[in-house]
Amino acid sequence: MTKADPAAVLESPVARQRPPAPVAIAVAPRPRHVGAINWLGVRTLYLKEVHRFVKVFAQTVLAPTLTTLLFLAIFSLALGGAVRRVGDVPFINFLAPGLVMMAIVQNAFANTSSSMMIGKVQGCIVDMLMPPFGPGELTFALVMGGVTRGVLVGVAVTLAMAVFVPMAVHNYAALVFYPVAASVMLSLLGVIVAIWADKFDHMAAITNFVITPLAFLSGTFYSVERLPEPWHLFSQLNPFFYMIDGFRYAFIGQADGSLAVGVAVLIVTNAGLWLLCRWMFASGYKLKE
């Protein structure tokens, strides 16, 4: 069997009727218009922060819930939660909101601080700093990720505690404001501490010697009205006291301090921490070394 002549094939009527092969033309990608606010970038970074802790849901949500329930059981039994009262409120009802708030602030701080610190240690923080983010956009996306984890843990702990402790809501505005304001504060503080810290030991020192003492000495397990001076005055200067006191008011309708002062302290503190965090990103403090 003889092979066909290539020239004859090309000159045949069938070959002449075939359309020419398409030619690929390289087209340069068009630049994306970001605008005044990089909404797509903010949304992407926020979802990345949420997915990061949701992937280990048992560690980031279920474990804090179980730990807080153990605190409730230990302190209520050791301090006579079944019969002891704080004013007109049973001690266990007084204790539960404080434990919920403690879980909220610890997890909001852990989310942002661990995210930033791991990025610095592993050297992948450049992936966050290189995209077209403004300092305010970076701050907002990271903080909202921490707020989401803090509020989610708070909801999980509250639902779990409601099985053992009657938790009727007295004020819905306080129920929403104080967890969100507290989560924002600790999320901002987590970003600031992680940028400042050079290693995990520095971050652990802030957690052990600042965050935890302020949370425990803020009226979580007792009424600050029983404190002698100068400890009572110190409690009034502690922002954690206003978080817990306001959140407790949302359930039992009683507060040891002024709710108006508490709202003002939280707003002013959050504004100051926001400006500091934004300045750190804008100046590249310990990020561009």
C-alpha positions as CSV (number, residue, x, y, z in Angstrom):
1,M,0.0,0.0,0.0
2,T,1.5,3.3,-1.1
3,K,1.6,6.4,1.0
4,A,-0.3,9.5,-0.1
5,D,1.8,12.4,-1.4
6,P,1.5,15.2,1.2
7,A,1.5,17.8,-1.6
8,A,-1.3,16.1,-3.3
9,V,-3.3,16.0,-0.1
10,L,-2.9,19.7,0.5
11,E,-3.9,20.5,-3.1
12,S,-7.1,18.4,-3.0
13,P,-10.5,20.1,-3.0
14,V,-11.3,18.8,0.5
15,A,-8.1,20.2,2.0
16,R,-8.7,23.6,0.4
17,Q,-12.2,23.7,2.0
18,R,-10.9,23.3,5.5
19,P,-10.7,26.5,7.6
20,P,-7.3,27.6,8.7
21,A,-6.2,26.5,12.2
22,P,-6.9,29.1,14.9
23,V,-4.0,31.1,16.0
24,A,-3.7,31.8,19.8
25,I,-3.3,35.5,20.5
26,A,-1.8,36.4,23.9
27,V,-4.0,39.0,25.6
28,A,-2.6,40.9,28.5
29,P,-4.7,40.7,31.7
30,R,-6.6,43.8,32.4
31,P,-5.9,45.6,35.7
32,R,-8.5,45.2,38.4
33,H,-10.0,48.5,39.6
34,V,-9.9,48.3,43.4
35,G,-11.6,51.5,44.3
36,A,-11.6,53.4,47.6
37,I,-12.0,50.2,49.6
38,N,-10.8,46.8,48.5
39,W,-14.1,45.0,49.3
40,L,-13.1,41.8,47.6
41,G,-9.7,41.6,49.4
42,V,-11.4,42.4,52.8
43,R,-14.0,39.6,52.2
44,T,-11.3,37.1,51.1
45,L,-9.0,37.8,54.1
46,Y,-12.0,37.6,56.5
47,L,-13.1,34.3,55.1
48,K,-9.6,33.0,55.3
49,E,-9.5,33.9,59.0
50,V,-12.9,32.2,59.6
51,H,-12.0,29.1,57.6
52,R,-8.7,28.8,59.6
53,F,-10.5,28.3,62.9
54,V,-13.5,26.4,61.6
55,K,-11.2,23.7,60.1
56,V,-10.3,22.8,63.7
57,F,-13.7,23.4,65.2
58,A,-13.2,20.9,68.0
59,Q,-10.2,22.7,69.2
60,T,-11.4,26.3,68.7
61,V,-15.1,26.1,69.8
62,L,-15.9,22.8,71.4
63,A,-12.8,22.7,73.7
64,P,-13.4,26.2,75.2
65,T,-17.1,25.2,75.7
66,L,-16.1,22.1,77.7
67,T,-13.4,24.1,79.7
68,T,-15.9,26.7,80.7
69,L,-18.5,24.1,81.8
70,L,-15.8,22.6,84.0
71,F,-15.1,26.1,85.5
72,L,-18.9,26.4,86.2
73,A,-19.0,23.0,87.9
74,I,-15.9,23.5,90.0
75,F,-16.6,27.0,91.2
76,S,-20.3,26.5,91.8
77,L,-19.6,23.4,93.9
78,A,-16.6,24.8,95.7
79,L,-18.3,28.1,96.5
80,G,-21.8,26.7,97.2
81,G,-23.5,27.7,94.0
82,A,-26.7,25.9,94.9
83,V,-27.3,28.0,98.1
84,R,-25.0,31.0,98.0
85,R,-26.4,34.3,96.7
86,V,-24.9,37.5,95.5
87,G,-27.4,40.1,96.5
88,D,-30.8,38.8,95.3
89,V,-29.2,36.6,92.6
90,P,-28.2,32.9,93.1
91,F,-24.4,32.6,92.8
92,I,-24.6,30.2,89.8
93,N,-26.7,32.7,87.9
94,F,-24.2,35.5,88.8
95,L,-21.2,33.3,87.8
96,A,-22.4,32.0,84.4
97,P,-22.3,35.3,82.4
98,G,-18.8,36.1,83.6
99,L,-17.6,32.7,82.5
100,V,-19.1,33.2,79.1
101,M,-17.4,36.6,78.7
102,M,-14.1,35.1,79.8
103,A,-14.4,32.5,77.0
104,I,-15.3,35.2,74.5
105,V,-12.3,37.4,75.2
106,Q,-9.8,34.6,75.4
107,N,-10.8,33.2,72.0
108,A,-11.0,36.5,70.3
109,F,-7.5,37.3,71.4
110,A,-6.2,33.9,70.5
111,N,-7.6,34.0,66.9
112,T,-5.9,37.2,65.8
113,S,-2.7,36.8,67.8
114,S,-2.0,33.3,66.6
115,S,-2.8,34.2,63.0
116,M,-0.3,37.1,62.9
117,M,2.3,35.3,65.0
118,I,2.3,32.2,62.8
119,G,2.6,34.4,59.7
120,K,5.6,36.1,61.2
121,V,7.4,33.0,62.4
122,Q,6.8,31.0,59.2
123,G,7.6,34.0,56.9
124,C,4.3,33.9,55.1
125,I,3.0,37.2,56.5
126,V,4.2,38.7,53.2
127,D,1.2,37.1,51.6
128,M,-0.9,39.3,53.7
129,L,1.1,42.5,53.3
130,M,1.7,42.3,49.5
131,P,-1.9,42.5,48.2
132,P,-3.5,45.9,47.7
133,F,-4.7,46.3,51.3
134,G,-4.8,49.6,53.2
135,P,-3.9,49.5,56.9
136,G,-7.6,50.0,57.8
137,E,-8.7,47.1,55.6
138,L,-6.1,44.8,57.1
139,T,-7.2,45.7,60.6
140,F,-10.9,45.4,59.8
141,A,-10.6,41.9,58.2
142,L,-8.4,40.5,60.9
143,V,-10.5,41.9,63.7
144,M,-13.8,40.7,62.2
145,G,-12.3,37.2,62.1
146,G,-11.5,37.4,65.8
147,V,-15.0,38.8,66.5
148,T,-16.6,35.9,64.6
149,R,-14.7,33.3,66.7
150,G,-15.3,35.1,70.0
151,V,-19.1,35.5,69.4
152,L,-19.4,31.9,68.1
153,V,-17.7,30.6,71.2
154,G,-19.9,32.8,73.3
155,V,-23.1,31.4,71.7
156,A,-21.9,27.8,72.1
157,V,-21.0,28.3,75.8
158,T,-24.3,30.1,76.5
159,L,-26.3,27.3,74.9
160,A,-24.3,24.7,76.8
161,M,-24.7,26.5,80.1
162,A,-28.4,27.0,79.6
163,V,-28.9,23.3,80.1
164,F,-27.6,23.6,83.7
165,V,-28.3,27.3,84.6
166,P,-31.5,29.2,83.9
167,M,-30.3,32.2,81.8
168,A,-33.2,34.5,81.0
169,V,-32.3,37.6,78.9
170,H,-33.1,40.9,80.6
171,N,-31.7,43.4,78.1
172,Y,-31.1,42.4,74.4
173,A,-29.1,45.6,73.6
174,A,-26.5,44.8,76.2
175,L,-26.6,41.1,75.1
176,V,-25.4,42.2,71.7
177,F,-23.2,45.2,72.5
178,Y,-20.9,43.8,75.2
179,P,-19.8,40.6,73.5
180,V,-19.1,42.4,70.2
181,A,-17.3,45.3,71.9
182,A,-15.2,42.9,74.0
183,S,-14.4,40.7,71.0
184,V,-13.3,43.8,69.0
185,M,-11.0,44.9,71.9
186,L,-9.3,41.6,72.4
187,S,-9.0,41.0,68.6
188,L,-7.3,44.4,68.3
189,L,-5.1,43.6,71.3
190,G,-4.2,40.3,69.7
191,V,-3.0,41.9,66.5
192,I,-1.0,44.5,68.4
193,V,0.7,42.0,70.7
194,A,1.5,39.6,67.7
195,I,3.1,42.5,65.7
196,W,5.1,43.5,68.8
197,A,6.2,40.0,69.8
198,D,9.3,38.5,68.3
199,K,8.5,34.9,69.4
200,F,5.8,32.9,71.0
201,D,7.2,33.3,74.4
202,H,6.6,37.1,74.3
203,M,3.0,36.5,73.3
204,A,2.5,33.9,76.0
205,A,3.9,36.3,78.6
206,I,1.2,38.9,77.6
207,T,-1.5,36.2,77.9
208,N,-0.3,34.9,81.2
209,F,0.6,38.1,83.0
210,V,-1.9,40.6,81.4
211,I,-4.9,39.1,79.8
212,T,-5.6,36.2,82.2
213,P,-5.1,38.3,85.4
214,L,-7.3,41.1,84.1
215,A,-10.0,38.6,83.2
216,F,-9.9,36.9,86.6
217,L,-9.7,40.1,88.6
218,S,-12.6,41.8,86.9
219,G,-15.5,40.4,88.9
220,T,-15.9,37.1,87.1
221,F,-16.3,35.1,90.3
222,Y,-17.3,37.8,92.8
223,S,-19.0,41.2,93.1
224,V,-16.4,44.0,93.1
225,E,-18.5,45.9,95.6
226,R,-17.0,43.6,98.3
227,L,-13.4,44.6,97.4
228,P,-11.5,46.9,99.8
229,E,-9.6,49.9,98.6
230,P,-7.5,50.2,96.6
231,W,-8.6,47.0,94.8
232,H,-12.1,48.4,94.3
233,L,-10.6,51.5,92.6
234,F,-8.4,49.2,90.5
235,S,-11.4,47.3,89.3
236,Q,-13.0,50.5,88.1
237,L,-10.0,51.1,85.9
238,N,-10.1,47.7,84.4
239,P,-11.9,47.5,81.0
240,F,-12.5,43.8,81.5
241,F,-14.7,44.7,84.5
242,Y,-17.1,46.7,82.3
243,M,-17.3,43.9,79.7
244,I,-18.3,41.4,82.3
245,D,-20.5,43.7,84.4
246,G,-22.4,44.8,81.3
247,F,-22.8,41.3,80.0
248,R,-24.0,40.1,83.4
249,Y,-26.5,42.9,83.4
250,A,-28.0,41.6,80.2
251,F,-29.0,38.4,82.0
252,I,-29.7,39.3,85.7
253,G,-30.6,43.0,85.4
254,Q,-28.0,44.1,88.0
255,A,-24.7,45.8,87.6
256,D,-21.9,46.7,90.0
257,G,-20.8,49.7,88.0
258,S,-22.2,52.4,85.8
259,L,-23.4,51.0,82.4
260,A,-22.9,54.4,80.7
261,V,-19.3,54.6,81.9
262,G,-18.8,51.0,80.8
263,V,-20.0,51.8,77.3
264,A,-17.8,54.9,77.1
265,V,-14.7,53.0,78.3
266,L,-15.2,50.2,75.8
267,I,-15.8,52.6,72.9
268,V,-12.8,54.8,73.8
269,T,-10.5,51.9,74.4
270,N,-11.5,50.2,71.1
271,A,-10.9,53.5,69.2
272,G,-7.5,53.9,70.7
273,L,-6.5,50.3,70.0
274,W,-7.8,50.6,66.4
275,L,-5.7,53.7,65.8
276,L,-2.6,52.0,67.2
277,C,-3.2,48.8,65.2
278,R,-3.7,50.8,62.0
279,W,-0.5,52.8,62.7
280,M,1.5,49.6,63.1
281,F,0.3,48.4,59.7
282,A,0.8,51.8,58.0
283,S,4.3,52.2,59.3
284,G,5.4,48.6,59.0
285,Y,6.4,48.4,62.6
286,K,8.3,45.1,63.1
287,L,6.7,43.9,59.8
288,K,9.2,45.2,57.2
289,E,12.4,44.4,59.0
